[in-house]
Every structure is written in structure tokens, then in C-alpha cells.
Amino acid sequence: MTLTYQPGIVAPALPHGRSLSFAVGHETDPGPALALLRENFDPEWGVVGVGEPLVRALGREIPGLRVFPALSGARHAIPSLQHDLWIFLRAMDRGAIFDFSRKIFDLLEGGFVMSDAIDTFAYAGGRDLSGYEDGTANPSPEDSVDVAIAKGGAPFSSFVAVQRWEHDLKRFRAHSEPERDAIIGRRHSDNEEIDDAPESAHVKRAAQETFQPTAFMLRRSQPWATNNGEGLEFIAYAASLDPFEQVLRRMAGLEDGISDALFRFSRPINGAYYWCPPIKDARLDLSQAGV
């Protein structure tokens, strides 16, 4: 039998996505719906993540999996909104996203209810809606598997942090370009890092190589926009949840009292952790979760 990781984790981002979160239905057994998902989910549709509450409901434990932490920094809060199941769909066009979504809903009907959904998209060649390039510090394609895929007790699985940020772009654009560059820590014109950027610059707060141990992650974030707001669906895969949590604590100023300047125009409105099971013979392998 062939065991591997979900290909959507390391594959390059596609133009369209949909981030779907689900809760176990009241007084329902999630096992049959998960079994249907296991047998019928096509890994080419996207990535499946399982939350810690669902694993516990199934009477199992995944080493390293935990609930997303709620944190409080100076003048801002980082909320936790943990769901049971997360599925990120990815495609070249929105029609395919629609088709994949209907198939997912049919498979999960009777066991789960949808608790959140947001459509995502590629913007300006991989930029955030702020206009700055996103994921510049990502590992090279050759190193992506080493960063994102676990090799220990749960080989070929991964962990993912999903956190929605809502931007106030009017506030951000009210700053001059040099001020915006200082908030991010890179020049908008050429994406070069600013050597003398303030310590609050996002690039300095989130510099993955400056942590001990290092906090490397594989980011697959995408922008979102609705009638009610706009921002970034932050998605980061790693062999452990520790790297993301290290970075998040420093961004909140819990490490040295300096908050990330990103909070001057953006705020997180939810956050969740998930375990991304491996693939066995082209199907999800949910055996560690008891399915």
C-alpha cells in the first residue's frame, strides 16, 4: 500500500479557493460521514484537516494536535474559533469550486453542519490585498516537504494553522508609502527587506529563522473579500504546530512587549488548528482518528 501526504499541501496555489469549516451535528455520530469522506474525497479537490475536538469525540488522540490558543496582547486580542473539520478546496475556476463544494456537502450530510465558509482568490500575482507580496519567506519547492510534512509518529501527515485576518485598507492606504513599507518591513516597489525597519515591522516580528528552534512554515494564504469586509485567509502548514505558535506569540508582543505593526490596520477574527491526515492508495487515511 502506498502512503503519502495530501498533494494540495505542497502544490502551488491556484487562482480560486474556498475555506470550509464544519461542526459535528447535534446528537449525531460523525463516523459514517467521515467514512464517506474517506472513500470519496478526491485529493485533487484540496486539503482536509481534522480538529482536536473531533478526534476526541472519536475516542482517539493525535500527538501534537491541540486547540488553537486565544491570546491577549497590548490593545488587541487574538481569538480562537476551533471547528471540528476543515476543508480547503482549490481550483483553476470558480465553477469547479462550486462542484467540489456540492460533493462535500453531500458526503457530510447527516454527520456535520457547515459552520463557516469563505471564498478566496489569487490577487496581483500572489500579493496580499495590501499590495505587498505574501509568503516571501516560504521554503523553496525542494524544501517544502521537509517543512510541511511530519516524519515522526504520524508520517506523511501535516498540521495546519488557519486564521482569518480582516484588513482596514482605508486606514492602511492613508499612510504614506514609506510608512506602509515600515509597517510591513519591505519596500512595495521591489519587495526588498528594509534593513533599518522598526522592530515592530511585520517582517522582523515574523522572521522564522530568528526563533530557537527555527519556526519555518509553508504558507498557502489567500485574500478574501465580501460585502462585509476583506482581508487574508492565513493558511500555514508545518510538521508541528509549534512554529506558528512561536511566531504568533511574538507578533502579539508576548515575547518582548513589541506588538506587530500589522495590528495597526488588520486584526484576526478567528483561528483554528487541524491535523491533515495522509493519503493511502489515493484515499484519505483516517485510521489514526479511528475511521
N, C-alpha and C positions, 0 to 999 in steps of 0.2 A: 504494500500500500504506500502511496506517495503522500508525504506530509510536507506542506509548505505554508507560507504566510499568505494573507489576503493580498492580492496584487494591487488593489486600489490604494493601499497604504503608501507604497513607494512610487507608484506610477505618477507621471507628471499631471498636474491639474488640468481639468477640462473646462471648456467655457461655461458650462451650466452645472449647478448642483442643487441639492435640496437636503437640508439637515432636519431629520425627523426624530422626535423623541416619543417614547411610549411608556405608559404605566400599566401594570397588571390590572385587569378588570376586577371589580369588587366580587369577592367570593367565587373566583374562577381559578382553575388550575392552568397555569401558563404552559405546562409541559406539552400538551398536544399541539398548541400553536407553534411553539418553538421547534417541535419535531417537523412540522410542515415547513417552517422556515429553513431548517437544516437540509431538508430533502430537495427544496425547490429554489432556494436563493441562488442566483447566478452571480458568481464573484465579479463578473464584468459589470454588474449593476452599480457596485460601490463597496462600502465597508460596513460591517456590522459590529457594534460594540455592546457588551453586556455589563450592566451596572451591578454594584455590590449588593444592593437590596434584593435584586432578583436572584443572584447567586445564593444568598442566604435563604430566600424563600424556597429554593430548590434543595436546601439542606446541604449545600456544598460551601467550599471556601477556595478562592483563588489567591495564592500567595502574592502579596504586593498590591492587590486591589483594595481600594478604600473609597469612602465617600469624599467628594470634593469639600475642602475646608472653607468655612466662612471666615474671612479675615477683616480686621479693622485697622486702618491706617489713619494718619493725620488728615482730617477733613474729608475722608472718603471711606467707603465700605466696599468690600468685595464679597458679594453674596454667593451662596451655594444653592443650587436648584437641581438636586440629583434625581434623575429619572431611572427607570428600570432597564430600558433598552434604547439604543441609539442606532440609527441607520443613516449613513450619508450616501446619497445617490449622486452619481456623476455621469455626464453625457455630453455629447457634442451639440445637442439641440434640446430645446425645452419639451418638444413632443415626446422624446424618449424618456425624459424625467417624468412626464405625466403617465406614460405607460408603465414604467417601473413602479411608480407610486401606487397605482391601482393594483398591481400584482402583490405588493407588500401588504396593502390593506386587506386584500382577500385572504392572504396567508395567516395574518394575525387576528382576523376577526374571531370573536368569541373568547380570545385569551387576553387581548390587550386593547387599550384605548389610546388614541393619539393624544399626547399632552402638549406638544409644541411642534411647530413646523416653520421653517424659513427658507425661502429660495435664495440661492447665492449665485454669483456670476464672476467671471473674469473681467477686470477693468484695466484699460490702458496698458495692456501687456504685462499684467501681474502686479499692478500698483494698488495700494490702498486708496480709498476714496479721498484721503487727504492729498493724494497726488504723489506720495512717496512710495518707493519700491518696497514691497513686503517680502520678508523671508530672505533677505540678502545673505544672512549668515547661515543659511541652510547647508548641510553637508553636501558634498559632491554626489552625483549619482552612484559612483563607485562605493561611497561610504554610507549611503542611506540605509542599507540593510543592517549594517553593524549598529547604527544609531537607533533605528526604529524597532528592530525585531529582537525579542528575547531569546536567549540561548540556554538558560539555566533550567529551572524546574518546569517551565512551560514553553518548550522550544517551539519556534515559529509563530508564537503569539505576540501581541503587542499591547501597549497601553496607550490610551488617548485622553488628552485633556480638551474639552470643548467649552469655550467661554465666549459669550456674545458681548461685544463692545458696541455701545451706542455713541456716535460722534456728534458733536455740536460743530458742524463745519462752518457755520456763520461766524462763530466765535474764533475758530482757528484761522479763518481767512482774514479776520480783522487784524491779525498780526502782520507785520512786515515780513518779507521773505527771509531776511536774516534771523528774525525772531522765530519763525517757523522752523528754520534749519536748526536753531539752538534747541528747540523742544525735541526734535527728532534725533539730532546729533549727526545728521548727514546733510550734505548740500542737495537741494532739489535738482539743481542744474546738472550734476554729474554723478550723484549718488555716492560721492566720496565721503568717508567719515571725517568729521571735523576734529582735529587733534586737541584743540583747546575748548571743546564744548563743555558746558557746565556739567557738574557731577549729576545733576537731575536729568540730563538728556536721556531719552529712552535707550539709545544705543549703549550708553555706559551702564545704565541700570540693568539691561538685559544681556550684557556681553557674556555669552555662555562659557567662554574659555577662562573667565576670571574667577569662577567658582572652584571650590575644593570639596568634593571632586568636581570635575567639569560638568556642565549642565547642557550637553548637546541634545537637541531635539530635531525632528523632521517636521517642519511646518507645512501645512496644506490649507492655510486660511483663505477665505474668500469674502469679498464685500457682500453686503445685503442692503436692500433699500425697499421700504414700503411707504404707504401714505402717512404712517405714524412715526417714521424715523429712518435712520440709516447708520451703517457702521460696518463692523468686521465680525464675521463668524470665525473666531480664532480656533484652529484645529491643529494640535501638535501631537505627533506620535513619538514614542520612545520605548526603550526596553524596560523602563521603570518610570513610575510617576514622580520620582524624586527630583529629576532635573526641572520639570515645570514648576514644582512647588518651591524649589530654591529661588528661581527667577521671580516668581510671583511675590514671595515674601520680601525680596529686595525692592521690587517695584513699589510695594506698599510702604516702604520705609521701615520695615520691621527689623532690618539688619543693621542699619546705621542712622536711622532717623531722616533720611533723604528720600522723599517721595518722587516717583517717576513724573516727569513733566507731562507725560501723556494724559495724566488726570486733569490737566488744565482745559482739555477740550473733549475728553472721552471718558466713559465710565462703563464698567462691566455691569451687566444686568442679570446675568445668570452664570452658572458654572457647573460642570459635571465631569466625572471620571468614568472611564469604561475600559473593560478588557476586550480586546479584539481577538477572538479565537482563531486558531489555524484552519487551514483547508486540508482535508484528506480526500483524495480521489475526486477532486473538483467539487466537493461539498463542504459546508461548514462542519467543523469538528467541535461539537458541543459536549463531548464526553466528560470533560473536566467539570462542567456545570451539571452533570447528571442527566443529560438528554441524549 
